[in-house]
Every structure is written in C-alpha cells, then in structure tokens.
Amino acid sequence: MTADHADRDGVVVYWRPMCPFCIRLRLRLRFTRLRYTEVNIWRDPEAAALVRLIADGNETVPTVTVAGRGMVNPSIAELMEAVRAHAPHALPKAG
C-alpha cells in the first residue's frame, strides 16, 4: 500500500523493522481488535515522506494517522482516544 492510498477515514500505522517502539505499539494494537492498516516505511518511499511531513522532517516511527490526523509515537491510550473521537467506525463492533 502506498501512502497516497492510505485510509483517510481510518487508522494507518507507519512502522519500520527493528523499531522497539513499533513492536510495542503493534503488539498492543493486536489485542484491541481495532481495524487498521500497517505500512513499512522502508518499503514505501511515499509513506516515509508522509512520516517526515508529520514528524518535523524525521522518520520517527511509529507514526499513526487517524482519519488523516498524524500522531508521532502515540501511546495506546492516546491512539484509542483519537480513534474514538475521529474514526469510531474502526473500533470493533460490540457483541
């Protein structure tokens, strides 16, 4: 998936291999049942460029977009709060 095809209404996690912060966030996200897309910035130059735009010129990961709003290295609590506010459709269905 390229950055220009990123989900503008949902959640996209931009990451890179061997990043301990990415590993931690991605592991925690798996337990939320949240619907999201992952993009490896080392495989997608457009995604890396988007991360640099969001992170003041740096390739700081994890960077997450929630309905097009960028967050740099958010905690799981910050991310879930943003999802509830801006992309509640990405939350798991009750029941």
FENTAVEN-V820447 format. One record per residue. N is the residue number from 1. RES is the residue in one letter. SS is DSSP state (hx for helix, st for strand, lp for the rest). Layout:
N | RES | SS
N | RES | SS
This chain:
1 | M | lp
2 | T | lp
3 | A | hx
4 | D | hx
5 | H | hx
6 | A | lp
7 | D | lp
8 | R | lp
9 | D | lp
10 | G | lp
11 | V | st
12 | V | st
13 | V | st
14 | Y | st
15 | W | st
16 | R | lp
17 | P | lp
18 | M | lp
19 | C | lp
20 | P | hx
21 | F | hx
22 | C | hx
23 | I | hx
24 | R | hx
25 | L | hx
26 | R | hx
27 | L | hx
28 | R | hx
29 | L | hx
30 | R | hx
31 | F | lp
32 | T | lp
33 | R | lp
34 | L | lp
35 | R | lp
36 | Y | lp
37 | T | st
38 | E | st
39 | V | st
40 | N | st
41 | I | lp
42 | W | lp
43 | R | lp
44 | D | lp
45 | P | hx
46 | E | hx
47 | A | hx
48 | A | hx
49 | A | hx
50 | L | hx
51 | V | hx
52 | R | hx
53 | L | hx
54 | I | hx
55 | A | lp
56 | D | lp
57 | G | lp
58 | N | lp
59 | E | lp
60 | T | lp
61 | V | lp
62 | P | lp
63 | T | st
64 | V | st
65 | T | st
66 | V | st
67 | A | lp
68 | G | lp
69 | R | st
70 | G | st
71 | M | st
72 | V | st
73 | N | lp
74 | P | lp
75 | S | lp
76 | I | hx
77 | A | hx
78 | E | hx
79 | L | hx
80 | M | hx
81 | E | hx
82 | A | hx
83 | V | hx
84 | R | hx
85 | A | hx
86 | H | hx
87 | A | lp
88 | P | hx
89 | H | hx
90 | A | hx
91 | L | lp
92 | P | lp
93 | K | lp
94 | A | lp
95 | G | lp
